[in-house]
Amino acid sequence: MFAVTILGNNSAIPTVDRHPTAQVVTCNDQLLLIDCGEGTQVQMVLYKIRRSRIKHIFISHLHGDHYFGLIGLLNSLSLLGRTEPLIIHAPPELEPILQLQLEASYTQLKFPLSFVALREEAAGVIVQERDLEVSFFPVKHRIACFGFIIAQQRRKRKIILEQALAYEIPSAFYTQLQEGADYQRKDGVLVKNNWVTLPPAPGKKYVYCADTIYDEELIPHMAGADLVYHETTYLNALAERAAERFHSTSVQAATLAARAGAKRLLIGHFSSKYTELQPFLDECVPVFTNTELSIEGATFLI
């Protein structure tokens, strides 16, 4: 399974029914948390997110609406008895902030916590696991800020059952076939893997563009993505205000998705000044048809 669940879709200030930015990406049996605004752990409880399965947390930048919920989440994980290591990928200034909070409250976490510093000059792959690859890239905001590319790697080959049966390969060996192994028969015949399997299906890609001004340099990172999340803090009438505050509008996000050849666009980070979100969709769809609102609690399959 490869999917994104929205925990928070608002910018800056939480409202009664919208929360600051937070998303959970499910990749097979692992959960990844992207940003952790105020109230994220409450949203996790509400939407039945299994916090124990989170191994990596990615913080795009250090504006409070993207990380003020983090220290509370870490404390809760410890109180709930977590012992598995947790890795936070974030701008380097976050580590001393969290350490100060823990020290000031005399809190000692019961699990190993490590940090991976995100620096523009080191942009690239930061997680490489069997079925998962995560990389990061800079975006243009008022402070150092980063986007993330989460790629699901499909490595298992597809067995051609008729061929496997014809070559008398026992089903107990099918797992090895999926891993690319040849099969040595008892009569001495070596059955080549590509005789009985097909290459893995292409992997899928989710691109998270954090707070950013309209920037066509993002297009290569978004190119061909199965799903792109891009902020749309303002409707297009406030394009000038968006630029002043290093944010984007609905039409700008849709324009980038179209130029990048993305398959789907997910929009969020809505300003609290808007009580209705449908106008964002109304402005995006004429530019990029396959656009969806990041509604809290919704899960989007990739």
C-alpha positions in Angstrom: 0.0 0.0 0.0 1.2 3.5 -0.8 -1.1 6.3 0.4 -1.2 9.8 2.1 -3.5 10.6 5.0 -4.1 14.3 5.8 -3.9 15.2 9.5 -3.7 19.0 9.1 -4.4 21.2 6.1 -4.3 24.7 7.5 -1.6 27.4 7.5 -0.2 29.4 10.5 -3.2 29.5 12.9 -5.4 26.5 13.8 -9.2 26.9 13.5 -12.0 24.9 15.1 -12.1 22.5 12.2 -8.7 22.8 10.5 -5.3 22.1 11.9 -1.7 23.1 11.0 0.2 21.0 8.5 0.8 17.3 9.1 0.6 14.2 6.9 1.2 10.5 7.3 2.5 8.5 4.3 1.9 4.8 4.4 4.5 2.8 2.4 3.8 -0.9 2.8 4.0 -1.6 6.5 5.8 1.6 7.5 4.4 5.0 8.3 6.3 8.3 7.6 5.2 11.6 9.2 5.7 14.8 7.2 5.5 17.9 9.3 4.0 18.0 12.8 1.9 21.1 13.5 0.1 21.7 16.7 -2.4 19.0 17.6 -1.0 16.4 15.3 -1.0 13.6 17.9 -4.7 14.3 18.7 -5.4 14.0 15.0 -3.5 10.7 15.0 -5.8 9.3 17.7 -8.9 10.6 15.9 -8.0 9.0 12.6 -6.6 5.8 14.2 -3.0 6.3 13.0 -0.7 3.7 14.5 2.0 5.9 16.0 4.2 2.9 16.9 4.8 2.3 13.2 6.4 5.7 12.5 10.1 5.3 12.0 11.0 8.5 10.2 9.7 12.1 10.8 10.4 14.8 8.2 10.1 18.5 9.2 10.2 20.8 6.2 11.1 24.0 8.0 11.0 25.7 11.4 7.9 27.9 11.1 5.8 26.8 14.1 2.8 25.5 12.2 5.1 22.8 10.9 6.7 21.5 14.1 5.0 22.8 17.3 3.3 19.5 17.8 6.5 17.5 17.7 7.7 17.7 21.3 4.3 16.6 22.6 4.3 13.6 20.2 7.8 12.5 21.3 6.8 12.7 24.9 3.7 10.7 24.3 5.5 8.0 22.4 7.9 7.6 25.3 5.0 7.4 27.9 3.4 4.8 25.7 6.5 2.6 26.1 8.1 3.0 22.7 11.6 1.5 22.5 12.2 1.4 18.8 14.5 4.1 17.3 13.0 7.2 15.8 14.8 9.4 13.2 14.0 13.0 12.6 15.0 14.6 9.4 14.9 18.4 9.8 16.9 21.7 9.5 19.8 21.4 12.0 18.4 24.1 14.3 15.6 21.8 15.4 17.9 19.4 17.4 19.0 21.9 20.1 15.4 23.2 20.4 14.1 19.7 21.2 17.0 18.9 23.5 16.4 22.1 25.4 12.7 21.2 25.8 13.6 17.7 27.1 16.2 19.0 29.4 14.1 21.7 30.9 11.4 19.2 31.7 13.8 16.6 33.0 12.4 14.2 30.3 14.4 11.2 29.3 12.9 9.4 26.3 12.7 5.7 26.5 13.7 5.2 22.8 16.8 6.2 20.8 16.2 9.5 19.0 18.5 10.6 16.2 18.6 13.5 13.8 19.5 13.9 10.1 20.3 17.6 9.3 18.7 18.9 6.1 21.1 21.4 4.4 20.6 22.7 0.9 24.1 21.7 -0.2 23.4 18.1 0.8 20.1 17.7 -1.0 19.5 14.2 -2.3 18.6 10.8 -0.9 18.3 10.5 2.9 16.4 7.2 3.3 17.2 4.1 1.2 15.5 1.0 2.3 14.3 -2.1 0.6 11.0 -0.8 -0.8 11.4 2.9 0.0 13.5 5.8 -1.0 13.2 9.4 0.3 15.1 12.4 -1.0 14.8 16.1 -0.3 15.2 19.3 -2.2 15.1 23.0 -1.4 12.1 25.2 -2.0 11.9 29.0 -1.8 10.4 30.3 1.4 11.3 33.0 4.0 13.6 30.6 5.8 15.4 27.4 4.9 12.7 25.1 3.7 12.6 21.7 1.9 10.3 19.4 0.0 10.4 15.6 -0.1 10.2 12.9 -2.7 8.9 9.6 -1.4 9.3 6.8 -3.9 8.0 3.3 -3.4 10.4 0.9 -4.9 8.9 -2.3 -6.4 11.7 -4.9 -6.4 9.8 -8.2 -6.6 9.6 -9.7 -10.1 6.2 -11.0 -11.3 6.0 -14.8 -11.8 4.7 -16.1 -15.1 2.8 -19.0 -13.6 2.4 -21.0 -16.8 6.1 -20.8 -17.4 7.0 -21.7 -13.9 4.8 -24.8 -14.0 6.1 -25.7 -17.5 9.7 -25.7 -16.1 8.5 -27.7 -13.0 9.6 -25.1 -10.5 8.1 -25.9 -7.0 5.9 -23.2 -5.5 8.3 -23.2 -2.4 10.9 -21.5 -4.7 8.6 -18.8 -5.9 9.8 -16.3 -3.3 13.3 -16.7 -4.6 12.1 -16.2 -8.2 10.5 -12.9 -7.2 13.9 -11.9 -5.8 15.5 -12.6 -9.1 17.1 -16.0 -8.5 17.6 -18.7 -11.2 16.3 -22.2 -10.5 18.6 -25.3 -10.7 16.5 -28.4 -11.5 17.5 -31.9 -10.3 18.1 -33.0 -13.9 20.8 -30.3 -14.2 18.8 -27.8 -16.3 19.3 -24.2 -15.1 16.1 -22.3 -15.5 17.0 -18.6 -16.0 14.9 -16.2 -14.0 13.8 -14.1 -17.0 12.3 -17.2 -18.6 9.7 -17.4 -15.9 9.3 -13.9 -14.5 8.7 -10.3 -15.7 10.4 -7.2 -14.4 8.8 -5.5 -11.4 6.1 -2.9 -12.1 7.4 0.7 -12.1 7.5 2.3 -8.7 5.4 5.2 -7.7 6.3 8.7 -6.5 4.8 11.2 -4.1 6.2 14.7 -4.1 5.6 17.0 -1.1 6.3 20.7 -1.8 6.3 22.5 1.4 5.8 26.3 1.9 7.1 28.0 -1.2 6.7 30.9 -3.5 5.8 30.1 -7.1 9.0 28.6 -8.4 9.5 26.8 -11.8 12.7 25.3 -10.5 10.5 22.8 -8.7 9.2 21.3 -12.0 12.1 18.8 -12.3 11.3 17.4 -8.8 7.6 17.2 -9.6 8.1 15.7 -13.1 5.9 12.7 -13.7 4.9 12.2 -10.1 1.9 10.1 -9.4 0.8 12.6 -6.7 2.1 16.1 -5.9 1.2 18.0 -2.8 1.7 21.8 -3.3 0.7 24.6 -0.9 -2.1 26.9 -2.0 -2.2 29.4 0.9 -4.2 32.0 -1.1 -6.7 32.2 -3.9 -5.4 33.8 -7.1 -6.8 37.3 -6.3 -4.2 37.5 -3.5 -1.2 36.6 -5.7 0.6 39.7 -4.7 0.2 39.0 -1.0 1.3 35.4 -1.7 4.5 36.6 -3.3 5.2 39.0 -0.5 4.9 36.2 2.1 6.7 33.6 0.0 3.6 31.5 -0.5 1.6 30.3 -3.6 -1.9 30.6 -4.9 -4.3 28.0 -6.3 -3.6 28.8 -9.9 0.2 28.8 -9.4 0.1 25.3 -7.9 -2.0 24.0 -10.7 0.2 25.6 -13.3 3.3 23.9 -11.9 1.6 20.5 -11.7 0.5 20.8 -15.4 4.0 21.9 -16.6 5.6 19.0 -14.6 3.3 16.4 -16.2 2.2 15.2 -12.7 -0.7 12.8 -12.7 -2.6 14.2 -9.7 -2.4 17.4 -7.5 -3.2 17.7 -3.9 -3.6 21.2 -2.5 -3.4 22.4 1.1 -2.0 24.9 3.6 -5.0 27.0 3.3 -5.0 30.5 5.0 -7.3 30.8 8.0 -9.0 33.7 6.3 -10.9 31.3 4.1 -13.9 29.4 5.7 -14.8 27.6 2.4 -12.3 25.5 0.5 -14.3 24.8 -2.6 -13.1 28.0 -4.3 -9.5 26.7 -4.3 -10.7 23.7 -6.2 -12.7 25.8 -8.6 -9.6 27.8 -9.5 -7.3 24.8 -9.9 -9.4 22.5 -12.0 -9.5 24.6 -15.2 -5.7 24.7 -15.1 -5.1 21.2 -13.9 -8.1 18.9 -14.0 -7.0 16.2 -11.6 -6.8 18.3 -8.5 -8.1 17.4 -5.1 -8.5 19.2 -1.7 -6.4 17.9 1.2 -9.4 17.3 3.5 -8.4 16.3 7.0 -8.9 12.6 7.7 -8.9 11.8 4.0 -6.6 9.1 2.6 -5.3 9.4 -0.9 -4.1 6.2 -2.6 -1.0 6.7 -4.8 
